[in-house]
Structure formats: C-alpha cells, structure tokens
Amino acid sequence: MFKNYCRLTWRNLLVNKGYTLINIVGLAMGLSVCLFILLFIFHETSYDKQHAGSDRLYRVATAFKSQKDVSAIVSSNANVGAGLKAEMPEVEQAARLLEPGNDGSLVLGYEDGGEKKVFYEKKGYYVDASYFDLFAYRWLRGDARTAMAVPNTAVVSRELALKLFGRADPVGKTLKAGNGVFTVKGVFEPLGPSHIDGDLFLNMDNEDLRPWLKERTNWATYNTFMTYIRLKKGTDVDAFSKKLNPFLHRHGSRDITNAGAERMIFLQPVADIHLHTESPYDHDLSPNLNRSYLYILGCIAFFVLLIACVNFMNLSTARSQRRAKEVGVRKVMGALRGQLVAQFLGESLFISFVSLLVALLAVWLLLPAFNLLAQRELSLFDYPAALGWIAGLGLVAGLLAGVYPAFYLSSFRPIKVLKGQLVNSLSVLFLRKGLVIFQFTIAIFLILSSLLIWEQLRFWGRTTSGFRRTSSWSFRYGRPGRWRITGFSRKRWERIRGSMRWRGDDLSGTAAFQRPAILPAGAECDRRDEYPVRSGGV
C-alpha cells in the first residue's frame, strides 16, 4: 500500500511539473527565511551562555543620583571587586577588566629579525589574573590556569596570533602593548558569542599599569573598571544585592560625599547583558541588541512561512477540478476516504521535504552574504536546535498546507464527479478568496515595511553629519594607552596646527582629550585644566 502511494505521488508530481515547481520554490523560500531568522535568534540568545556557572555570573554596575536626574554606567571603581571577594562570603570569584586609553585601542608592536609590525588593536583589554576563572575559552596554546600566573603576560586570539606572528608558535614571544612589554602565554578562540569581544588580554599586573593602579584608592571616582563576580551556588541574589550599597558606603562614604553625587552599585546578569542592556547605560564593550527586535523577526518568519502555506493551499484547491475525476474513479474502485486523505497528505509532506532540502542548500550558499549583512559569523551547523526547529516547521508546514486540500478533495461524491456536476460551494469559494486576500494583505504589509526601512536608511545615509568625512582626520598626540595626555600645552598645539598648513592649504583643526562621541565607561577627569583645548575653527 505504501509503495503504491509513493508511486502515485511521484507520478502526479511529475505530470504537473509547473504546480510542483511553484509549490517547492514557494515553501523553500519561506523555510529559508525562517532558517536565517532562527539562526540569528539562536545566536543572539546564546551570548555568554558558554561560561561555567553562567547563571551565577554578574557584572557590578554603578548608578549616579543627583538632584536633577539618575544615570548609570556598566562599570565600577577599582576597589569593588577585591572588596566584595574579601568581605562577602557569597562571592566565589571576582575579576576586573579595563579598557585601554580613551578610545579603547592599544598600539601593538612586534619585532622579529629586523621586521617590525606596529598597528592599533581595538579589541585589547587589561584583565586580572582571575579573569579566566570566570570566562571560558578554547585554548589552542597554553591554558587558563597558567595564562596570567606571572606579571607582564598576555594571551592572544588565533586571528591576532596569525596577524602578529604568522605561522610561528606565539608562546614565549614578546610584544609591546601601549607602554609595556608583555610575554605571550597562550592562544585562544571563543567558545561562543560574548559581550566581551576580545582578541588580546593583558595582565593588569604589569610594570606600566601597576603604579597607576596603586593610586586608585578612591571609591567614588575612576569608575572605569568592568567588575565581574560569580556567586556561590544557592546564593539568594536579592538578599545579596541588598548588601551592596551598605558595603559601598561603609568603605567610600567620605569619597562619595566629596564627589558631590550619590553612588549606588547593582548587579547585571552577564547572560542578559547582550539583550537587556538599554538606556540609561552610557557605554558597553560591544553593541547590544534590544530583545523586541527578536520578537519582530520571529513574527516576520511566521508570516512569511504562513504566506507560503496559504499559497500551497490555494494552488491545491484551485486544481480540484483536475483531480475530481481521479477521486471519483478511486472511490468507485473501493478506495476509502482515509486512504485518499493519506495520499494527499503524503504528497504535501513530500513537497515539504524537498522544499526543506532546497531551503538548506539555499541557506548554505547565501549564509556568507547574510553574515556580511547582519555583521555576524553564523554557521549552518553551530546551532543544531535551529535545524531541529526548521525540520519541525517543515513538517508542520506540510501538514498545515495539505490538511485542508486533503479533506476537501477526498470529500467529493463519485456520482456528481463522474457526471460532471461538481460545483464548489459558497463556503469553499469564500474560504479560498479569504486566503488570497489574507496572503496579499500580509505580503503588501511586509513590502511596505521593507520600503519604509529602506527609505529611512537612505535618509540617514544622505543626512549631513556637520563635517566633511572625506577631508577630516584624527590622530593621537602623547603616549598611547594611558589616561593622561602628558605635557600637552596650547603652545605645542599651535605648532601642530601651524604644521598642518605646510602645503599652503588653509586647513583648520582642534584638539580634544578624546575623539568626539568616544568615552570610556565611567571616565572622569579630576583636573579639567590639565587638558586645555584650543579651537582653530571647523
């Protein structure tokens, strides 16, 4: 019986090649869109889930309360992590992370046999030795236990190791970062996406940074440190959170009073940072995403697949006149309605299965372009659950698209069919027209939404930014990698600005402590007169 069903299904699909092709292409496009969106959603919801005890991993953030408003930053002062680890029995481990310089970039240098390599690295961070006790990576060279065991050490990602050292073994080699010299102790690659998108981690215990760190004893200023803690199993997070502000005021009440604004610290679950960090936070290590966008994308995937299923149903019911005689003859020969339903559902499931294979092939071919568009590094097999979802959606789509045509076609009465008296009822006509109207309504809505987004992006691209991007430059002056521009004066700036006219062009410029719109988390200046700015025009 099953073999007979398969033979009949194959023959019907081959005889109606146009109908088969339209259905396969339509369902394949719907499933492809769903798979792209599913891969993106699974990727965005997997941030920082790869770390051991990720459900107990938190970042300590800081809120500022003044008479006018309340603001918050994702960092804290230098003393919070060590203080919590020493005083709070609930804290299992703590570590700090610090962005270098004012714009988060380091000058890296490596020299080997007369060959010099010098460039800026924007994904480099200073970390405590305990950092790798909290965050998990795949180690290609070295290991987490010994990577930061001694001062002046560094670990690099596989990409940065190839960029600096080529195919040579990086372990044991020295590189210059900022104003320090570091020995490479390991090479790593990420286990999964993380809000800490780092290619270089430098031991915070180094000769260059150590004197500066010893001066950071104030509990109210220099809130530039990302502080991470892991709580012990069974800890009541709400009860622990209530201890944080008394702890802060116990150590820094005088500093907070002198600073002139109330400080409070609170916890952020690390696994929630990527999808839950929104305003009023001023800065984060990497761009975050609003969770509502994932809901919107999920709705788009649902409606696109629904349109494909409705199209399948409309085409099937539209062919009812052609298949009516087949149904009549088979019923006269003794076929039961259940057998006809099984055959028609089998045809739908077969088309759905072929469409699923075509969709997987299309996604595999188009994924590089999608990654470029979404600025992600997705792989078809990174998330097996996404493939399971799309297989399940393919099965549901086949059943959903085939169940109504199957029951509708199998309901024909053989006498009326063979006499040519088959007339579609008003309910069938209204249902078919309603499905067509629904299909076109959703399609028009999606098209108009896409055009609106496209026009908005074009508007942003055409809007003037207030300066000529092609003829504007920025450069550093002073010692890269430090938080002060030493020895900077108006007289030196005038000499620099004068040298900009060496070609006789009427150039203009200005000086600033940092590039516009770039501010390290919680960066504060306790001596504003140390960074004078003289404008030479815009």
ABEGO torsion letter per residue (X at the ends): XAAAAAAAAAAAAAABAAAAAAAAAAAAAAAAAAAAAAAAAAAAAABGAABBGAAABBBBBBBBBBAABBBBBABBBAAAAAAAAAABAABABBBBBBBBEAAGBBBBBBBBGGBBBBBBBAABBBBBAAAAAABBBBBABEBAAAAAABBGBBBBBAAAAAAAAEABBABGBBBBBEABBBBBABBBBBABBBABBBABBBBABBAAAAAAAAABABAABGBABBBBBBBBBGBBAAAAAAAAAAAAAAAAAAAAAAAGBBBBBBBBBAAAAAAABBOABABBABBBBBAAAAAAAAAAAAAAAAAAAAAAAAAAAAAAAAAAAAAAAAAAAGBBAAAAAAAAAAAAAAAAAAAAAAAAAAAAAAAAAAAAAAGBBBBAAABAAAAAAAAAAAAAAAAAAAAAAAAAAAABBAAAAAAGABBBBAAAAAAAAAAAAAAAAAAAAAAAAAAAAAAAAAAAAABBAGBBAAABBBBBBEBBGBABBBGBBAAAAAAAAAAAAAAGBBBBBBBBABBBGBBBBGBBBABAAABBBBBAEX
